[in-house]
Amino acid sequence: MSSLTRRRFLSTTGLAGAGAGAALLTGKAAAAFTQKPMDAETHKLYANACGGPDAKAYHQQILAEAKAKLPSGISDTEIESAMAALTCPVCGCRLIG
């Protein structure tokens, strides 16, 4: 039988406690976020999120800010393709088209 020192005892029990605590935290964090399918009412609200005048004005503001950040020497085709690739950060829809 080998002798168990106080240092060895504390280090092994401390590591075991830390591992158990991490496992408990991981389980709680995973349970905090669940993904549920949208019901009909929620889907309708999501689909109409960008239909109002406020949303259209917000989209135009995003496009104007993005266009202002583009370099000055690019062609109109490059500007159009860059603008076409932008999506709304709120609803995810394309800002042009």
C-alpha positions as CSV (number, residue, x, y, z in Angstrom):
1,M,0.0,0.0,0.0
2,S,1.5,3.3,-1.0
3,S,1.4,6.3,1.3
4,L,-0.9,9.1,0.4
5,T,0.4,12.6,1.1
6,R,-1.7,15.6,1.9
7,R,-0.6,17.3,-1.4
8,R,-1.6,14.3,-3.5
9,F,-4.9,13.9,-1.8
10,L,-5.8,17.6,-2.2
11,S,-4.7,17.7,-5.9
12,T,-6.7,14.6,-6.8
13,T,-9.9,15.6,-5.0
14,G,-9.6,19.2,-6.3
15,L,-9.4,17.9,-9.9
16,A,-12.3,15.6,-9.4
17,G,-14.4,18.4,-8.0
18,A,-13.5,20.7,-10.8
19,G,-14.4,18.0,-13.4
20,A,-17.8,17.3,-11.7
21,G,-18.5,21.1,-11.5
22,A,-17.7,21.5,-15.2
23,A,-20.0,18.6,-16.1
24,L,-22.8,20.1,-14.1
25,L,-22.4,23.5,-15.7
26,T,-22.3,22.0,-19.2
27,G,-25.5,20.1,-18.6
28,K,-27.3,23.2,-17.3
29,A,-26.1,25.4,-20.2
30,A,-27.2,22.9,-22.8
31,A,-30.6,22.7,-21.1
32,A,-31.0,26.5,-21.1
33,F,-31.2,26.7,-24.9
34,T,-33.8,24.7,-26.7
35,Q,-34.9,24.9,-30.3
36,K,-38.6,24.7,-31.0
37,P,-40.3,24.7,-34.4
38,M,-42.3,27.9,-35.2
39,D,-46.1,27.7,-34.8
40,A,-48.2,29.3,-37.6
41,E,-48.6,32.6,-35.8
42,T,-44.9,33.0,-35.2
43,H,-44.1,32.0,-38.7
44,K,-46.4,34.7,-40.1
45,L,-44.8,37.3,-37.9
46,Y,-41.4,36.3,-39.0
47,A,-42.3,36.3,-42.6
48,N,-43.8,39.8,-42.3
49,A,-41.0,41.2,-40.3
50,C,-39.6,43.4,-43.1
51,G,-43.0,44.4,-44.7
52,G,-43.6,47.6,-42.8
53,P,-42.4,51.1,-43.6
54,D,-40.1,51.2,-40.6
55,A,-38.3,48.1,-41.8
56,K,-37.9,49.4,-45.3
57,A,-36.4,52.6,-44.0
58,Y,-34.0,50.6,-41.8
59,H,-33.0,48.5,-44.9
60,Q,-32.3,51.7,-46.9
61,Q,-30.2,53.0,-44.0
62,I,-28.2,49.9,-43.9
63,L,-27.6,50.0,-47.7
64,A,-26.6,53.7,-47.5
65,E,-24.1,53.0,-44.7
66,A,-22.6,50.0,-46.6
67,K,-22.3,52.0,-49.8
68,A,-20.5,54.8,-48.0
69,K,-17.9,52.3,-46.7
70,L,-17.0,51.0,-50.1
71,P,-13.8,52.2,-51.7
72,S,-14.1,55.0,-54.2
73,G,-12.5,53.4,-57.2
74,I,-14.8,50.5,-57.8
75,S,-17.2,50.1,-60.7
76,D,-21.0,50.3,-60.6
77,T,-21.2,46.5,-61.3
78,E,-19.0,45.8,-58.2
79,I,-21.2,48.2,-56.1
80,E,-24.4,46.4,-57.3
81,S,-23.0,43.0,-56.5
82,A,-21.8,44.1,-53.1
83,M,-25.2,45.6,-52.3
84,A,-27.0,42.5,-53.5
85,A,-25.0,40.3,-51.1
86,L,-26.1,42.2,-48.0
87,T,-28.7,40.8,-45.7
88,C,-30.7,42.3,-42.9
89,P,-29.1,41.6,-39.5
90,V,-32.6,41.4,-37.9
91,C,-34.6,39.2,-40.2
92,G,-32.0,37.8,-42.5
93,C,-33.7,38.8,-45.8
94,R,-31.9,40.2,-48.7
95,L,-31.8,44.0,-48.7
96,I,-32.1,44.3,-52.5
97,G,-34.4,42.2,-54.5
